[in-house]
């Protein structure tokens, strides 16, 4: 499948989604790994990378929140027992 854009989401054949804001800046990158079990495609891993442009004074707070946000995330809590989900944080100073 070629890369397609649907309302700011860019979807590619390896199962990635690139989420952009209205200005075209990347906000998060989501990549999934799919394997075959008994001839059925199964999502095994999801990796999310958040791209944030923040003031340096907010870095500590953002890193702390990133470290615990999964505990309150409905998607993570619904899927983490079946799918390995990891997140990474890329911070750029404003």
C-alpha positions as CSV (number, residue, x, y, z in Angstrom):
1,X,0.0,0.0,0.0
2,X,1.4,3.4,-0.9
3,X,1.7,6.2,1.7
4,X,-1.7,7.9,2.0
5,X,-2.8,11.0,3.8
6,X,-6.2,11.2,5.5
7,X,-6.9,14.4,7.4
8,X,-3.4,14.8,8.7
9,X,-2.7,11.2,9.3
10,X,-0.1,9.6,7.1
11,X,-0.4,5.8,6.8
12,X,2.3,3.6,5.3
13,X,2.6,-0.1,4.4
14,X,4.6,-1.0,7.5
15,X,1.8,0.1,9.8
16,X,3.0,3.5,10.8
17,X,0.9,6.7,11.3
18,X,2.4,10.1,11.3
19,X,0.2,12.7,13.1
20,X,0.7,16.3,12.1
21,X,-0.8,19.5,13.3
22,X,-2.4,22.0,11.0
23,X,1.0,23.7,10.3
24,X,2.5,20.3,9.2
25,X,4.6,19.8,12.4
26,X,4.9,16.2,13.6
27,X,3.2,15.6,17.0
28,X,3.6,11.9,17.3
29,X,4.8,8.9,15.3
30,X,3.1,5.6,15.8
31,X,4.5,2.3,14.4
32,X,3.0,-1.1,14.8
33,X,4.7,-4.5,14.2
34,X,2.5,-7.2,12.8
35,X,3.3,-10.9,12.8
36,X,1.6,-14.0,11.6
37,X,0.3,-16.7,14.0
38,X,-1.6,-19.6,12.6
39,X,-2.0,-17.7,9.3
40,X,-3.6,-14.8,11.1
41,X,-2.1,-11.3,11.2
42,X,-1.6,-10.2,14.9
43,X,-0.4,-6.8,16.1
44,X,2.5,-7.6,18.5
45,X,4.1,-4.3,19.2
46,X,3.1,-0.6,19.1
47,X,5.7,2.1,19.5
48,X,4.6,5.8,20.0
49,X,7.1,8.7,19.8
50,X,5.8,12.0,20.9
51,X,7.5,15.1,19.4
52,X,7.0,18.1,21.6
53,X,8.3,21.7,21.3
54,X,8.2,23.1,24.8
55,X,9.9,25.7,27.0
56,X,13.0,24.3,28.8
57,X,11.3,25.2,32.1
58,X,8.6,22.6,31.3
59,X,10.9,19.7,30.5
60,X,11.0,18.2,34.0
61,X,7.2,18.2,34.2
62,X,6.7,16.8,30.7
63,X,9.1,14.0,31.4
64,X,7.4,13.2,34.7
65,X,4.0,13.1,33.1
66,X,5.3,11.0,30.2
67,X,6.6,8.5,32.7
68,X,3.2,7.9,34.3
69,X,0.6,8.8,31.7
70,X,0.1,5.2,30.5
71,X,-1.5,4.4,33.9
72,X,-4.5,6.6,33.0
73,X,-4.5,6.0,29.2
74,X,-7.7,4.0,28.2
75,X,-6.0,2.7,25.1
76,X,-2.9,1.5,26.9
77,X,-4.9,-0.1,29.8
78,X,-7.2,-1.9,27.2
79,X,-4.4,-3.3,25.1
80,X,-1.2,-3.7,27.1
81,X,-1.8,-7.3,28.2
82,X,-2.1,-8.4,24.6
83,X,0.2,-6.0,22.8
84,X,3.7,-4.7,23.8
85,X,3.2,-0.9,23.9
86,X,6.1,1.5,24.4
87,X,6.4,5.3,24.2
88,X,9.4,7.6,23.7
89,X,9.6,11.4,24.1
90,X,11.5,13.7,21.8
91,X,11.7,17.2,23.2
92,X,12.7,20.3,21.3
93,X,13.2,23.6,23.2
94,X,11.0,26.5,22.1
